[in-house]
Amino acid sequence: MSNVRVRRDAVVGVALVIVLGAAGCGGGDSKAADDKPAATASVAGSTPPAGAPGALPGALTGQKLSWRRCPAPTVAQGADGKAPGSEWQCSTLKAPLDYAKPDGPTIGLAMIRAKATGSGRIGSLVFNFGGPGGSGVGALPSFGKDYEKLRSRYDLVSFDPRGVGESQGVKCLDDRATDASRSIDGTPDTPDEVRAQQADLRKLVAACVQNSGDVLPHVDTISAARDMDLMRQVLGDDQLHYFGISYGTELGGVYAHLFPGKVGRAVLDGVVDPTLDPEQAGIGQAKGFQLALDNYLTDCAKNTANCPAGHSRQAGDQWISAFLAKLDGKPLPTDDGREVTQTIATNGIAATLYSKDDWKYLTMALKEAKATGSGNLLLAFADSFAGRDQNGRYNNLMPANTAVNCADAKQRYTQEQVREKLPAFRQASPVFGEFLAWSLPACTGWPVPGNWQTPDVGAPGAAPMLVIGNTGDPATPYEGAGKMAAGLGADVGIEITYKGEGHGAYNSGNACMTKTVNAYLLDGTVPAKGTTCS
């Protein structure tokens, strides 16, 4: 198995919170005669977490964190399994499991920080790297050098949100069962494939209820936003200074809505469109990934000798579609004995579209498949996408991702609805559309009702927040930034544009973007609306 790894500056964003056709993304059909509820087990503490919270007890708001040298990230947290340097300290914050019962049971939230290095400390800068389901404790040290300038005036802080990593991370299927689930066809064409997908979803939900039923009702984004305000208080900050990427932008928008007077300097990068329901978001993401793939194919044809997909974007589109169609019946072999199915190959391709720097790896993978008929690289990229390490162990990104999304969104889709929507998804993307359409029923049969149709991010009176859109972003399409800025409010959301490729903008290395964001966070300089970097 190759050691090539795709670097992503943020874990899968909310739109790709649906890993294409992977565990947790099977479809259920509530109208089918042979279909049964995905889970019949009861879920403990099923009081809707979005209820009006009571005042938090002083034992929580006045708690003192015990900071210590960080150990290596656990399997659930992912990362590279190596302990971060001595500048990183870890602790655990206690928060109510249910904010409607503030004196009730608590949940421990894993935290990490690196203290400010310079004079003129502003406070803590709290990061969320996306998902939902990404471990901040695992991620922040990996990207610490990218934020070293910001550390001159901020303590860099991140955390595992509730249900993630070591914050009572959601557990569902074991590693072997997750491998089996990923082999399920993500675009079922036959009755047998449909039944397999239904059975897979029921098995997943039952495992989640059995292993994490007590936490499932309480992993929603509203509760996570309340956790951040408790974190702010315990860290001793009057305002929350925040850097949210991908899903982290949705979390930041919800925080601003709940606590507008507590918003400090906040950056939202790789922005989720808060106005879209799951169907609309899926279509938008299908378009975004197709755009990124087309941009890659154009670049490959122009700049790569013997581009494996052909000499033009049009030829590349045709080759990719034919390549994936062939895999539906004849998967590629790999050195470790697993097969690269159409679903796994599509995930492997998607994984390389998060950064233009990773396009060369996609070229390598396609050349390998074309020349040798093997799928080692595509499998490695798909494994990374799904949170599987080279020892076959999975972090909890995908279980947490499903649990948070299903606790948030009210929508529950049937197979009949998916079939009705397939033409629109196929039109949005001939490569990714069907997979995203068949991912819609991921929450059908979930034992916890969702909180919203779409999140409310209106934050009148909040301080100005930077909202960054990337014109080439595959996972969170550019249009979402404008919708988020408008939703926050005319004097709150300050939209700026990066004309580039990949997911997010600040970590792209673009000097204009770095200068603009740093001036805002370090000096309080709010850029003009419509500022553009390229």
N, C-alpha and C positions, 0 to 999 in steps of 0.2 A: 504494500500500500504506500502510495506517495506521501511524503512529508510536507508537500506544498499546502499552505493554509491561506485561506482568504481572509484578509483583515477587514473587519467592518467597524466603522467608527461608532455605530450604534447597533444594538441588537435589533431584531426584526421589528419594524414599526407597526403601528396598530393595523394598518391596512394589510400587512403581511403577518399580522398576528395570526393569520390563517396561513400556516405553512401548507403549501399546495398539496392537498390530498394526503397529508400526513396524519399521525395519530391525533385524534380529537377532531378530525375534519370530515369524518364519514357522514353520510346522510341518513336521516330517519324519515319515514313516511307515516305520519299519524293517521292517514286515511287508508293505508294499505290493509287488506283483510288479514294478512298474516303478521302484521306489525304489532308489537307490544311496547309499552312504555320502556324507555331506555333504562330506567332504574325505579325500583319500587321501595328501596330502603329509605327510611326517614333520615332527614338531615337535622342534626342537633342545632338548637339556637336559631331557628329560621325566621326570627324577627327581621323584617327588612332593615338593612343597615343604614338606609338613607333617612331614617326617622330623625326627628329633631333631637339633637343630643342634649343631655343634661350638662350642668357645669362639672368640669373635671375636678376631682379631689386634689388637694394640695400634695398628697403623696405622689401624684403623677407629675403635676406641673413643677413641683419643687425638687424632683429627684436629681441626684448627683450622679453623673455618668462616671464609671470607673474605666479610664482609658488604659490600654495595655498594648504591648507589641503584638502586631497582627500575626496569626498563624497562616499557613498556606490555605488558599481557598478550598472548600470542601467540593466533593463531586457535584453536589446540588448547585453550588455557586459557579461551577465551570472555571473559566480562565485557564491558566497553564499549570496549576497545581503547585506553584512555587510561592513561598512566602515573600511578600513585598519587602522593600527596604525598611531600614530602621526609622525612617521619617513617618511611616504609616502606623497609626494607632487604631485599635478597634474597641468597641464597647457595645452594650445592648441597652436599648431604650424600652421601657415598659409603657405600653399603650392599652387602652380598653379593647378587648376583643370586639365588643359591641358598644358603639358610642351612644346608643339609646340606653345603655346600662353602664354608666361611667364608673360605678362602684363595684361592678361585677368582675368576672375573670379578665386577666390581662394577657397580652401577647407580647413576646419579646421581639424587638426589631433590631437586626444586626446593623451596625453602623461602622464607618471608617472615616478617618480624617488625616490630613497632613497640615500641621499648623503653619500659619503665615510666616514668611521668612523676612519680610521687610518692616519698616516703620510705617505708621499711618494705617494700621489695620482697620478695615471697614467692618468686618464681621465674618460670618460663615457664608460660603457659597455652596449651596446644596445642589447636587447633580442627580438627575434621573436620566439614564441612557436608553430608555425605551423598552419595547416589548409589546404589551406588558409581559413581564416575566423575567426581565434582565436583572441580574444581580449587580447592584452598584458597588458592593464590597469587592466583588471579583473584577469589575470593569475599571474602576477609577484608577488604581495603580497602573493598569496596563496603558492608560492614556495620560498618565500624570505629566509627562514631558510636554504634551500639547497644551497644558494649562499652567505651566511653570510661571509664566508672566503674571497670570492672575493670582498665583499663590503669593506674590509679593505683598498683596494687601488683603488677601482672604485666607481663612482656613478652608481648604478644599474638603468638602464633606459629601459622602454619599451613603446609601443604605440599601438593604434588601427590603423592598416593599412587602407588606403583609402577604403571605402566601408564596413568597419567592425565596429561594436559596435557604438561608438559615433563619428566616423570619417565619417559622412554622410553614415551610415550603409545602405546597400542595403535592401529594403523592398519588399516583394513579397506577398505571401499569408498570410491571418490572421491566428490566432491560430487554430480556428475551421477548416478552410480549410486545414491547414497543417496536422491536425489529420486525416482528410479524405484522404489526399494524401498519408499518410503513410500506409493507409489500402489497397492501390492498390497493386495487386499482382506483385511482382518484377520479377517473372519468368513466363510470360504469356504462358498458354498452349492452350487456346481456342481463336477463333476469337473475342468473347466478351471481354476477358481479354486484348487482343491486342488493341482493340478499346478503352477500358477504360484507358489503359496506354497512348495511343496517346492523348486522350482528356485531361488527367491529365497534360501532358507536355505542351499542348497548353495553358491550363488555367494558369499554372505556369508562362510561359514566358510572357503572356499578363499582368499578375499581376505585374511582375517585371518591364515591360516597363511602365505601368501606374504609379507605385509608385516610381520608381527610374530611369526613362529613362535618366535623365540628367547626372547621374554619371556612368551608365553602360559602356560607352566607355572608361572610365578613371580609371578603377580599376585593370588594368593589373600589372604584376610583375615588368616590366621595370619602370613604373611610381612609384611604391612603392620603388624600389631601388633608384631612383632619390630623392624621399622623404627622404630616409635615408642619402643621401649626404647633402641635405639641413639641415637636423637635425644635422649632424656632425658640419656643419659650425656654426649654431646658438648656439650649445652647447659649441662652442669654442675649438673644438678638431682639431688638424692637420690631424689626421688619425681616421678612424672608427674602434673602437674595438667592436667586435661583437660576439654574441653567438646565433646561429641559430639551431633550432630543427625541424626535420621533413620538412615540406614545407619551414621552415625558412632556411634550407640548400640551397634550390633552389634560394631563394631570396638572400642569401649571395653569391652564385656563380654568379648570374646575376650582383650583385653590383660589385664584383671583376672584372668582364669582363668590365663593364662600367667605373670603377674608379680604375684601378689596382694600381696606385700610391698613393691612399688614404687608402689602406687596412692596418690596424694595426694588432693587435693580434686577430685572428678570429678562432672560433671553430664551426665546422659543425657536428652535432650529430643526428643520425637517418637519414641517408643521402638518399635523392632522387637521383635516377639515371637520369642524364640529357640527356642520349643518347636514352631514350625510348620514343616512341610515346604512346598515351593513350592505344592502344590495347596491346602493349608490356608491359606497366606498369601494366595493369590490370591482365595479365597473371602472371607476376612476383609477384604481390600482392596475387593473388589466391594461388600460391605456398607458399608464406610466411605465410599466415594465416592457410593454411592446415598444414604446418610444425609446427606452434605454437599449433594448436589444437591437432595434433598427439603427440607432446611433453607433452601437458597437459594430454591426455588420458593415455600415458605411466606412467606418475607420479601418476595419480589418481589410476590406477590399482595396482601400486606398494605400494603406501603409504596411501591409504584411505580405511578404512574398509567399505565393502559394497559399493564400487564405483558404482554410479548409471548407468554408461555406460558400466560396465562389468569388467572382470578380465584381459583384455589385450588390447593393442592398437587396434588390428584388430577387436576385439569384440566391442570396443568403436566406431570405425569408422562405423561399421554396425548399431549399436544402434542409433547413432546420425543421420545417413542418414534415417533410418526408422522412427525415431521420427519426423524429419522435414517433411518427405513425408506425414505422417499422418496429420500434421497441415495444409497442402495445402487444405485439404477438411474439416477438423474439428479443428478450432482454439481452443486454451485454453481460458477459462473464467478467469476474474480477479475481484478483489474486487471493482474496480471503474467502472465496466461495459464495459470497452473496452476489445477487444479480442486480444490474441497473435496469430497472423497469422504466417505462415511459414517465411515470410519476416521479421517480427518484431522479431521472435525468433532468426533468423540468425544474425540480428544486435545485439541482446542481447548477444549472444555467442561471437561475434567478440569484443564487448566492453570489455570483461573480459580477452582478450588475449594480451592486451597492457602491462601487467606487471605480472610477476610470482606471485607477492603478491596477485593478484586478482583471481588466479585459485580457491582458496577456495570458492569464491563467485559463480563461475560457478558450482562447485559441489553442493552448496546449492540450486541453481536454478534448476538444473537437478533433484535433489532429490525431490524438491517441485513438479515439474511437474510430476514425475513418481509416487510419493506416493499419491498426493492429486488431480492430474489432473487440477491444476491451474497454472497460469503463472505470478504471481505477480512480482517475482524477475526478470524474463526475461524481462518483460515490463519495470521495473524500470531501468534496464541496457540499454535497447534500447532507452528509453526516454533520459537518460543521454547522450548517443551517439549522439542523434539528437538535443540536446540542449533544451529539454523540462524540465521545473521545475515542482515541485509537485503541483503547482497551475494551470498547463496547459498552461503556457506562454513559448514561444520559444525565445531564443536569436537569433541573426542573423547569426550564424555560417553557416548554410546550404545555405541560399540565397547568402551570400557573397562567399561561397565556389564555388557555381555554377558560379557566375558572374566572379570571378577571373579566374577560369579555362577556361571559354568560351572566355574571353578576351585574354587569352594567346594562347590557342591551335587552330590551323587552322582546325584540322580534324573534319569532320562532318560525322557521321555514319548512315546508313540506317538499317532498320530491316532486309533486305536481307543480308546485311553484317554481322549482328549479328548472323543470323542463320548459315551462313557459318563458323563463328568462334566458335560456341558453342562447337564442339567436342574438340578443343584445350583447351578451358576454363574448360570443364568438366574433361579433363585429368589432368589439373593442380590442380584442387580441386573438388572432388565430392560434397563438402559442399558449398563452396563459389564461385565456378567457374561460374555457370549460372547467379548468381546475378550480378557479376562484368561484365559479357558479356552484359547483358541487360542494364547495366548502361552506356554503351558506347555512346548511342545516346543522352545523357543529353544535349549536345550543339546543336543538330539538330534543326534548326529553330530559334536559338538565333540571336538577331538583330544586334550583333556586331561581325565583323570578328576577328579571332584570329591573333596573332602576329607571331607565329613561328610553325614550325614542331616539333622542340625540342629546348630548350633554349641553347644559347651560353654562356659557362662559362669560355672560355679561358681567362687567366689573366696573360700573360707574364709580368714579372717584378714586380709582386705583392710580398708582404712579405709572408713567409711561413704560411699556414693555416692548422690547425688540422682538419682532416677528419676522423670521428669515425664510424666504422661499427660494428654492433652487429650481431653475427652469428645466433641468434634466433629471430631477429626482424621480426614481422609479417607484419607491414605496409610499411616499407621501407627495403626491403630485403638486406642482407649483401653485395651482389655483387655491389650495387649502390655506395658504398663508394669508391671502386677501380675505378669505372668509373668516379666519380666526381674528385678524386685525379688526374687521368690522364688527364681529361678535363681541370682542372685548370692549369696544366703544371708541368713538372718534378721537378722543384725547388720550386713549390708553394704548391701543394697538398701533405700533409704529412699524409699518411694513417696509422691509428692505429686500432687495433682490440680488441673488447671485446667479449669473449666467454661466452655468457649468454643468458638470455631470456628477452622478453619484447621489448618495443619500446624505442630506445635510450639507452645510456650507462651511462652518467655522473650521472644521478639521480638514478641509480641502487643501490647505496650504496657500490659499489665495491671500496675498498681502493686503489688499484693500479690505477684504472681509475681516481679517485678523485685526487690522488697525481700527476699523469701525467699532467692532464689538469690544475690544480692549479699552478704547476711549470711553465708551459708555459704562462698562463695568468698573473701571479703575478711576475715572475722573468724573463720571456722571454726565458726560457729553451725549445728549440725545441727538442722533442723526436726523436729518430732514426726511420726512416721509417720501418714499419713492427713491431713496438712495440706491444706486445700482453698482455692483462690482462684477467684473468679468475677467 
